[in-house]
Amino acid sequence: MKSEELHQELRQRILNLSGVTERQNAGIHEDAFFIGRTMFMHIHGRGHCDIRLPKSDQERVLAEGKARPHRWAPQAGYVTLTVDDEADLGPAMDLIRMSHHHFAGKQSILRTEHQ
């Protein structure tokens, strides 16, 4: 799969998650993905993914070597991984789903509290 096709496949898989919206060129992020008003991940260039996780998951993922620490915002729970080929899609989506599950759950809690 070519780089552009791989990038589009990754974007489509992310957008297929429930409640996800995309904002292109949101600040410094080429492709930023949101649940409600919360950005839970973004992609720089082709395949450089920054994914926000709860701190406990971030620590575990880093300890297991599934991602690298984010250069600028590790304190916010971000980790970094790169999708270079098709084999990287599965592991990337595992972390993206983990983030999505966490932030989608927070959105549900917020909606329930405001009703």
C-alpha positions in Angstrom: 0.0 0.0 0.0 1.4 3.4 -1.0 1.9 6.1 1.7 -1.1 8.2 0.6 -3.4 5.0 0.5 -2.1 4.0 3.9 -2.9 7.5 5.3 -6.4 7.4 3.8 -7.0 4.0 5.2 -5.9 5.1 8.7 -8.1 8.2 8.5 -11.1 6.2 7.4 -10.7 3.7 10.2 -10.5 6.5 12.7 -13.6 8.2 11.2 -15.5 4.9 11.5 -15.3 5.1 15.3 -18.6 6.4 16.8 -18.9 10.1 17.3 -15.6 11.0 15.7 -15.2 14.2 13.7 -12.2 15.5 11.9 -10.8 19.0 11.6 -8.1 19.4 9.0 -5.4 22.0 9.7 -6.5 22.5 13.3 -3.7 24.5 14.7 -0.4 22.7 13.9 -2.2 19.4 13.2 -2.8 18.4 9.6 -5.6 15.9 10.7 -7.1 16.3 14.1 -9.8 13.9 15.4 -12.3 14.9 18.0 -15.0 13.4 20.2 -17.2 16.4 21.0 -14.9 19.3 21.6 -12.0 17.1 22.8 -9.1 16.3 20.5 -8.1 12.7 21.3 -5.5 12.3 18.5 -3.9 13.9 15.6 -1.7 13.0 12.7 1.3 15.0 11.4 2.4 14.3 7.9 1.9 10.8 6.7 1.4 8.4 9.6 3.0 10.2 12.5 0.2 9.7 15.1 0.0 11.5 18.5 -2.6 9.8 20.6 -3.9 11.0 24.0 -4.4 8.4 26.7 -5.3 8.3 30.3 -2.1 8.5 32.4 -2.3 4.9 33.6 -2.7 3.6 30.0 0.0 6.0 28.8 2.5 4.6 31.4 1.6 1.0 30.5 1.8 1.5 26.7 5.2 3.2 27.1 6.5 0.5 29.5 5.4 -2.2 27.0 7.2 -0.4 24.1 4.0 0.0 22.1 4.6 3.8 21.5 7.2 6.5 22.2 6.8 9.4 24.6 5.3 12.5 22.9 7.9 15.2 22.4 5.9 18.2 23.5 3.0 17.1 25.6 3.7 13.8 27.5 2.2 15.4 30.6 -1.2 15.6 28.8 -1.1 11.8 28.2 0.1 11.8 24.6 2.1 9.1 23.1 3.6 8.9 19.6 3.7 6.1 17.0 4.3 6.0 13.3 2.3 4.0 10.8 4.8 3.2 8.1 3.1 0.1 6.5 0.0 -2.0 6.7 1.3 -4.1 9.6 1.3 -0.9 11.7 -2.4 -0.2 11.2 -3.6 -2.9 13.8 -1.3 -1.8 16.7 -2.1 1.9 15.9 -5.8 1.3 15.9 -5.5 -0.6 19.3 -4.2 2.6 20.9 -6.6 4.8 19.0 -9.5 2.7 20.2 -8.2 2.9 23.7 -8.1 6.7 23.5 -11.5 6.8 21.8 -13.1 4.6 24.5 -11.8 6.8 27.3 -12.9 10.1 25.8 -16.2 8.8 24.4 -16.9 7.6 28.0 -16.1 11.1 29.3 -18.5 12.7 26.8 -21.3 10.3 28.0 -20.7 11.2 31.6 -20.8 14.9 30.7 -24.0 14.6 28.8 -25.6 12.6 31.7 -24.5 15.3 34.2 -26.0 18.1 32.2 -29.4 16.6 31.6 
